[in-house]
Amino acid sequence: MSYDEEAELTHYVWRNHLSLLSRFEWDVERATHARGNFADGTGEHAKRVLERFGRLGDPRIDVALAEGREAFRRSACRRILAEHAELQVNRCPRCHKVLRTPVAKQCFWCGYDWHNNNG
């Protein structure tokens, strides 16, 4: 597996800092779930979910998702990182790649483990 800095930062923010999403970003994310889970649109329940959460025909949501879900998430991540300088991204002290969580002490990428180090 190759390392993609922007993809890893996006996954890190999405896993650990969802509270920093704007209201609109939450609406887009909810719409992606509804659209993905009820894509066939068959049945009354699916139709109600798509109407309420899928935001079908909402031009702002459609524009936000025009390049796909991952592109939207990367854009939201860039905004969050730009607006929240206090957000600390946990990185491996050896290879400096993004770790999975803010408290991780083992690197998925190089295997370095500092659980037993003081500090």
C-alpha positions as CSV (number, residue, x, y, z in Angstrom):
1,M,0.0,0.0,0.0
2,S,1.4,3.4,-1.0
3,Y,1.2,6.5,1.2
4,D,-1.0,9.4,0.1
5,E,-0.5,12.3,2.5
6,E,-3.7,14.1,1.6
7,A,-5.8,10.9,1.7
8,E,-4.3,10.0,5.1
9,L,-5.0,13.5,6.5
10,T,-8.5,13.3,5.2
11,H,-9.1,9.9,6.9
12,Y,-7.5,11.2,10.1
13,V,-9.8,14.2,10.3
14,W,-12.9,12.2,9.3
15,R,-12.2,9.6,12.0
16,N,-11.1,11.9,14.8
17,H,-12.5,15.4,14.3
18,L,-16.0,15.3,12.8
19,S,-17.1,17.9,15.3
20,L,-15.2,20.5,13.2
21,L,-17.5,19.9,10.2
22,S,-19.8,22.8,9.2
23,R,-23.5,22.3,9.2
24,F,-23.5,22.2,5.4
25,E,-20.7,19.6,5.4
26,W,-22.8,17.5,7.7
27,D,-25.8,17.8,5.4
28,V,-23.6,16.7,2.4
29,E,-22.2,13.8,4.4
30,R,-25.7,12.7,5.4
31,A,-26.9,13.0,1.8
32,T,-24.0,10.7,0.6
33,H,-25.1,8.1,3.1
34,A,-28.7,8.3,2.1
35,R,-27.9,8.3,-1.6
36,G,-25.5,5.4,-1.2
37,N,-27.7,3.2,1.0
38,F,-30.9,3.8,-0.9
39,A,-29.6,4.3,-4.4
40,D,-32.2,2.1,-6.0
41,G,-35.0,4.3,-4.5
42,T,-37.5,1.5,-4.5
43,G,-40.0,1.2,-1.7
44,E,-41.7,3.8,0.3
45,H,-39.1,3.8,3.0
46,A,-36.3,4.4,0.5
47,K,-38.2,7.2,-1.1
48,R,-38.8,8.9,2.3
49,V,-35.2,8.6,3.3
50,L,-34.0,10.0,0.0
51,E,-36.4,12.9,0.2
52,R,-35.5,13.7,3.7
53,F,-31.8,13.1,3.9
54,G,-30.7,12.4,0.3
55,R,-31.4,16.0,-0.7
56,L,-32.0,15.0,-4.3
57,G,-32.2,18.0,-6.5
58,D,-30.5,20.3,-4.0
59,P,-28.1,22.2,-6.2
60,R,-25.7,23.0,-3.4
61,I,-25.4,19.4,-2.4
62,D,-25.1,18.3,-6.0
63,V,-22.3,20.8,-6.6
64,A,-20.5,19.7,-3.5
65,L,-20.6,16.1,-4.7
66,A,-20.0,16.8,-8.4
67,E,-16.5,15.3,-8.2
68,G,-17.4,12.5,-5.8
69,R,-17.5,11.9,-2.1
70,E,-13.7,11.6,-1.6
71,A,-13.1,14.9,-3.4
72,F,-15.7,16.5,-1.1
73,R,-14.1,15.0,2.0
74,R,-10.7,16.2,1.0
75,S,-12.0,19.7,0.4
76,A,-13.6,19.7,3.9
77,C,-10.4,18.4,5.4
78,R,-8.4,21.2,3.8
79,R,-10.8,23.8,5.2
80,I,-10.7,22.3,8.7
81,L,-6.9,22.2,8.7
82,A,-6.7,25.8,7.4
83,E,-9.2,27.1,10.0
84,H,-8.0,25.1,13.0
85,A,-4.3,25.7,13.4
86,E,-4.6,24.3,16.9
87,L,-5.5,20.8,15.5
88,Q,-2.5,18.6,16.1
89,V,-2.1,15.7,13.6
90,N,-0.4,12.8,15.3
91,R,2.6,11.7,13.3
92,C,5.2,9.0,13.6
93,P,8.4,10.3,15.2
94,R,10.5,8.2,12.9
95,C,8.9,8.5,9.4
96,H,6.6,11.5,10.1
97,K,3.6,9.9,8.4
98,V,0.0,10.4,9.7
99,L,-1.0,8.0,12.4
100,R,-4.5,6.5,12.8
101,T,-5.6,8.3,15.9
102,P,-4.5,11.2,18.1
103,V,-3.1,8.8,20.7
104,A,-1.6,6.1,18.5
105,K,1.9,5.0,19.5
106,Q,2.7,2.6,16.7
107,C,3.1,3.5,13.1
108,F,1.1,1.6,10.5
109,W,3.6,2.7,7.8
110,C,7.0,1.9,9.2
111,G,6.1,-0.3,12.1
112,Y,7.9,1.9,14.7
113,D,6.4,1.3,18.2
114,W,7.0,3.7,21.1
115,H,4.5,2.4,23.7
116,N,7.2,1.7,26.2
117,N,9.1,5.0,25.7
118,N,8.8,7.6,28.5
119,G,7.0,10.7,27.5
